[in-house]
Amino acid sequence: MSSSPGSHAELLVQRQGPALTVTFNRPRQRNAMTWAMYDGLYQACERADADDDVRVLVLRGAGDEAFVAGTDIGQFVDFTGGDDGVEYEKKITRVLDRLENVNVPTVAAIRGYCVGAGLAIASVCDLRLATPDARFGIPIARTLGNCLSMPTYALLLHHLGPARTLDLLLNATFYSGEEAHAAGFVAESTDEIDEAVTQTVDRLAGHAPLTMWATKEAIRRLRRGRVDGDDIVARVYGSADFRAAVDAFTTKQTTTWTGR
């Protein structure tokens, strides 16, 4: 297992085999995000794309109480007006966009509270695994009285639909892991989440990297209203992996994926 030179006590970045794992490490604060943690998450995404040996990016929270319980409220005490809120939401959008654009599949492993910005981080991941008693919500209507950016509203709307998004935000409702799974937001709800993460990483690491990248990129574009995709098709069909896979299929061999 290797740790990133940029790892900080509040955000741990470690690679083990094909997985780069980011751990939000403030369990006493339910892993609420600081500015430094947001910056560290951005840097972890950069590392994932720079390392050809990384095939999956995993996000998880330290302890059993929370994945991420939003942004640390202490980060807001120096806000003096609306411009501070605009800059904050731009910072969140920058990090979420970077996470969404990571070339490899991203997996959120969720125990406990997944709240506010934590729900946005989980939403932008490709797959979400959660314990049945996990708690998903954005209770800002009864806590801080703030709001989200338009890109974050759009992200939640895409994954949860209008009715559930309005329920979460207007009623300050919390959904359990079981309910989120039934809604299709969570791919798997299980008490054995560590085992589920290991199985998911192993499965994804054995799949064609460019096929998974094409899927991610196509869905990202469609969510943003883009329908162009000839460059995606050309990259995948023009790859060495595709040529090798065709040869392997015809000769009944196993393909070793390179991502090229």
MOWO-V323082 format. One record per residue. RES is the residue in three letters. NEAR is the number of other ideal C-beta (glycine too) atoms within 8 Angstrom. Layout:
res:near
RES:NEAR
RES:NEAR
This chain:
res:near
MET:5
SER:6
SER:8
SER:11
PRO:4
GLY:9
SER:10
HIS:9
ALA:5
GLU:10
LEU:15
LEU:12
VAL:16
GLN:12
ARG:13
GLN:7
GLY:6
PRO:8
ALA:13
LEU:14
THR:13
VAL:14
THR:11
PHE:15
ASN:10
ARG:13
PRO:11
ARG:4
GLN:8
ARG:13
ASN:16
ALA:12
MET:13
THR:11
TRP:7
ALA:9
MET:13
TYR:12
ASP:8
GLY:15
LEU:14
TYR:11
GLN:11
ALA:15
CYS:13
GLU:9
ARG:13
ALA:13
ASP:9
ALA:5
ASP:9
ASP:4
ASP:6
VAL:13
ARG:11
VAL:15
LEU:16
VAL:14
LEU:15
ARG:14
GLY:16
ALA:10
GLY:9
ASP:4
GLU:9
ALA:15
PHE:19
VAL:17
ALA:12
GLY:10
THR:12
ASP:10
ILE:8
GLY:5
GLN:10
PHE:9
VAL:6
ASP:5
PHE:8
THR:4
GLY:6
GLY:5
ASP:6
ASP:10
GLY:10
VAL:8
GLU:8
TYR:12
GLU:11
LYS:9
LYS:10
ILE:14
THR:11
ARG:9
VAL:11
LEU:14
ASP:9
ARG:11
LEU:13
GLU:8
ASN:8
VAL:11
ASN:8
VAL:13
PRO:11
THR:14
VAL:17
ALA:15
ALA:14
ILE:17
ARG:14
GLY:15
TYR:13
CYS:16
VAL:15
GLY:11
ALA:11
GLY:17
LEU:13
ALA:14
ILE:15
ALA:15
SER:11
VAL:10
CYS:12
ASP:6
LEU:10
ARG:12
LEU:16
ALA:17
THR:12
PRO:11
ASP:7
ALA:17
ARG:12
PHE:15
GLY:13
ILE:11
PRO:10
ILE:13
ALA:9
ARG:5
THR:7
LEU:6
GLY:5
ASN:6
CYS:3
LEU:11
SER:9
MET:6
PRO:9
THR:13
TYR:10
ALA:9
LEU:12
LEU:15
LEU:10
HIS:7
HIS:8
LEU:11
GLY:7
PRO:6
ALA:6
ARG:10
THR:12
LEU:8
ASP:9
LEU:15
LEU:10
LEU:7
ASN:7
ALA:13
THR:7
PHE:8
TYR:12
SER:11
GLY:15
GLU:8
GLU:8
ALA:15
HIS:14
ALA:6
ALA:10
GLY:5
PHE:11
VAL:14
ALA:6
GLU:9
SER:12
THR:10
ASP:5
GLU:6
ILE:13
ASP:7
GLU:8
ALA:12
VAL:13
THR:8
GLN:8
THR:13
VAL:15
ASP:8
ARG:8
LEU:12
ALA:11
GLY:6
HIS:9
ALA:9
PRO:13
LEU:13
THR:9
MET:12
TRP:11
ALA:12
THR:8
LYS:11
GLU:9
ALA:10
ILE:8
ARG:10
ARG:11
LEU:9
ARG:8
ARG:6
GLY:5
ARG:6
VAL:6
ASP:6
GLY:8
ASP:6
ASP:7
ILE:10
VAL:9
ALA:8
ARG:10
VAL:11
TYR:7
GLY:6
SER:10
ALA:7
ASP:14
PHE:11
ARG:8
ALA:11
ALA:10
VAL:8
ASP:9
ALA:11
PHE:8
THR:6
THR:6
LYS:5
GLN:6
THR:4
THR:10
THR:5
TRP:9
THR:8
GLY:8
ARG:6
